[in-house]
Every structure is written in C-alpha cells, then in structure tokens.
Amino acid sequence: MAYGSEYGSEKKMAEGGNDAELLKEKANKYFKEKDYENAIKYYSEALEVNPTNAVYYSNRSLAYLRTECYGYALADATKALEIDKNYIKGYYRRATSNMALGKFKAALKDYETVVKVRPNDKDAKMKYQECNKIVKQKAFERAIASDEIKKSVVDSLDIESMTIEDDYDGPKLEDGKVTETFMKDMMDWFKDQKKLHRKCAYQILVQVKDLLSKLPSLVEITLKETEKITICGDTHGQYYDLLNIFKLNGLPSETNPYLFNGDFVDRGSFSLEVILTLFGFKLLHPDNFFLLRGNHETDNMNQMYGFEGEVKAKYTAQMFQLFSEVFQWLPLAQCINSKVLVMHGGLFSEDGVTLEDLRKVERNRQPPDSGPMCDLLWSDPQPQNGRSVSKRGVSCQFGPDVTERFLEQNKLDFIVRSHEVKTEGYEVTHSGKCITVFSAPNYCDQMGNKGAYIHLRGSDLKPEFHQFTAVPHPNVKPMAYANSLMQMGMM
C-alpha cells in the first residue's frame, strides 16, 4: 500500500513536470515572437505547476526585463538563485535587472561571480569590465560633486566664437532666434539624416535652459471654451513617428497647442532629432507648447538606454552634460483648467499630496529614490484598490481608491499619464479617472502597438482619442547607442 502510494505521487510529480515543461515551451515560443505578455503568462503557469524550477524564474525574469518591469525581473532572478545558487544565468539576469535600476554596485557583484565561475567567458568579462567602469565613473562624479559646486556647461561655452563652416548648407538660427522657417528646414534636414551644426544645437540648448528654469514645477494653464490642446505620450527617439504626429494633427502653433508628456529620448535611435525639434518648438511657441519631464530625462536612464551614447556619437560628452542640465529644469506636472492633472508617471506613495506640494517641489536635480518627484516620474496605476510594490522596482503602483481620494482632495476630474506602452496607444482605467497615452507606435520596432494622442477642449475637457500606426524609418535599429550591458539577448 505504502509502495503504491509513493509510486502514485512520483508519477503525479513526473506528469506535473511534463505539464510545466510544455507550458515553458509555449512561453518560449511567445517570447521568440516578442509577445512578452503571453510569455509571462505561461512561465507563470509553469511555475504554478513546478515552483522549484530556477530556469522558469530566469526565463520569466528576462520577459519582465523586455517589458521594463525591472522590479519583478529582479525578484525572479533572485528567486532563481535561491533555488539554485550555481545557476549562472540567474546571476546574469539579476545583474541586468540591477543595471536597469541604476544599482551598479549590486550588478558588479553578480558579474564578478560569473567571471569567477567562467574565467574564459568573453561576454561575461566584457560585462564585468563595462560595469566596473561605470561604478568607478560614478564614484569619481560623486567625489567631484562634493569637492565643488558644479559649474554649468553654459559658463564654459563661447558660442559666439563657434564658426559655421562654409560647406555647411543646413538650417541656421536667424539672428540667434528660432523661427518657423528654421523649424521646417531643421525637420527636413533631420528627416534626411543630416546633423544640425553644433553651434545651432548649443544655441537651442542654452536658450531653452533659460526658458525652462523660469517655469514652475507645476505649470497651470487655462483653455478657453473654443480652444483645444493635444496631449502626446512617450516618443522615445522615434523621430519619424513624431513627424507623422505633426502631419496628422498639424504643426504646433498659437492656435494648435501641444503638451508632450515626457520620455522624449532613449531606446529609439533618433533621440537627438526628437529632442531638438521639441526644444525648438518650445522656443518658437513658449506659451503654447509644453514639455514635462519623464523618467528617461535622467542621467541613469540616458547612460543605459542610448541617449548619452547618441549625443556623444553625434556631438560631444560636453553637449550631453548640457542636455542633462536642461532636463533638470523640465516641469514635472501640468494642470489644465484646474480640473485635469497631467504627469508622466502617476500618483503618490502616500495620501495627502496636494497641488501646492507639487508647486513647491525643487526639481533642478536628478530624481530621488522616493517622494513626490520620484512618483510623478515613475509610478503606475493598478486595477485593485490600495498600493503595491512597483513592477519597475521604483515608486509604487496605485489603485482606483488612491486616484479617487487624490482627485477629491484636489478638486480635479481626472489624471492623464504616459509611461506604459499600450496596445491601442491609450487606456482608460479607474472608472475613467486615470488615462494613459503612449505615442511611440510599434515601440522599439517590436511591440506592434498603435500610438495615440488626446484632444482636450476647453468647452468640456472630454478626452478625444486619436490613434495612428508606425511609419517606416531609416535602417538604424532601436538601442543602437545603448550601453552594451542592455543589449542582451536570450542566453
């Protein structure tokens, strides 16, 4: 009897193991097709059948990395290593998750483990050296920062003495000013993959820094009954899709205002073209063209996801430093007609935050790891009430009750945020009180999503959604300038 019972339980375990393997294979198939949501679903089902398999956790960790759920990716990699401390891929996954979160020292420790176990692995050695370089660079930057008050790049620039060579036949500012003609010429110039003269780029950056630094952290505007504004979400260096937005919806003007809700750069490999175009329009229409900061207008993200590498490749490290300074002055939120609040990420880790608190945020810095500034850039909504740990490993996730309380306290109708790729380009949640808009179609050339933008009219502030699909772009892959540690395939 005992023997039969033991045999029966072993057989059941074996069958369970086979079921789990079939689910894993199904998940792998979805992963290869870049359908990461279904991959995650079937890895999760495999783990329900067999929760002690390190490979399943490791594979799901990679799928989470692909969907930018770095917090979940880190947790899965850690779990894989708890199950099997000798599982080398687990160290790779955990290191990559920590890199994505800007936790470079923790990542270095794991790369060190891999190198010790696999001394002849060239890839492991390269990743270790690259990570070590970043850790040392960060330590050096901290040492310099504590030694002296950081001087602005603007102070060391002599733009007037920069000469524009005779053979440059591209767009130039007119008497040092951005004009409509200059903007149209620059957009066409960029469309042909040509580079704006560095003098012009520096002129735009210096002027836009001065303009942004005079703005409050919370920008407040009023639309008249007959006016409308277009709100766009993440554009992520997808320049040709940005041009398509303007083609579909008209160029920015005094009568066609826009608000771009952060994450202008990184991932897409035309980030410079996107950001110089957006900054140019801000200078041309300062009172009718609005820009808010996203979590990718930060040094850590730019170092990993391509913008720093792109600026250095097309211009210089000094110009990237100036971009970093400018990004720190981007406002964090915008209130329309005292009824609609727009921010890149979302609501807060604690109740009780008021619009007055947002007005008081000192934003001229890299975002902290917690607090209202961090939340505005990083948080995400969730369907269930309450708050939970962020899938990204930064800030939190907030439920419909959190949204309801915040809106009620601040006498607002709804919030508009971006920050997450959505299949349809937008999503309405929390009973219509939390709207997500994302404007990078076929994100990273692989997600197959639509892009969208929103029209809000002063007469009723009722959101009107407009969807669009990706347009062709030159053969430069996304992440072409990203840190090599983030260009990691399946292992």
Salt bridges, closest charged atoms under 4 A:
GLU21 OE1 - LYS24 NZ 3.65
GLU25 OE2 - LYS24 NZ 3.74
GLU33 OE2 - LYS29 NZ 3.41
GLU68 OE2 - ARG267 NE 3.02
ASP76 OD2 - ARG60 NE 2.63
GLU82 OE1 - LYS79 NZ 3.96
ASP110 OD2 - ARG94 NE 2.75
ASP121 OD2 - ARG118 NH1 3.50
ASP123 OD1 - LYS127 NZ 2.98
GLU130 OE1 - LYS133 NZ 3.80
GLU165 OE1 - HIS197 NE2 2.77
GLU180 OE2 - LYS184 NZ 3.53
ASP210 OD2 - LYS214 NZ 3.06
GLU220 OE2 - ARG359 NE 2.87
ASP234 OD2 - HIS236 NE2 3.37
GLU254 OE2 - HIS285 ND1 2.74
ASP263 OD2 - HIS236 NE2 3.18
ASP263 OD2 - HIS344 NE2 3.24
ASP266 OD2 - HIS296 ND1 2.69
GLU273 OE2 - LYS314 NZ 3.11
GLU308 OE2 - LYS312 NZ 2.62
GLU310 OE2 - LYS314 NZ 2.76
GLU325 OE1 - LYS209 NZ 2.69
ASP351 OD1 - ARG387 NH2 2.69
ASP351 OD2 - ARG405 NE 2.73
GLU356 OE1 - ARG359 NH1 2.84
ASP380 OD2 - ARG392 NE 2.58
ASP380 OD1 - ARG417 NH2 2.79
ASP401 OD2 - ARG405 NH1 3.47
GLU404 OE1 - LYS433 NZ 2.78
GLU420 OE2 - LYS391 NZ 2.46
GLU420 OE1 - ARG417 NH1 2.66
GLU420 OE1 - LYS422 NZ 3.78
GLU424 OE1 - LYS450 NZ 3.44
GLU427 OE1 - LYS422 NZ 2.88
ASP445 OD2 - HIS473 NE2 2.91
GLU464 OE1 - HIS455 ND1 3.69
GLU464 OE1 - ARG457 NH2 3.34
GLU464 OE1 - HIS466 NE2 3.32
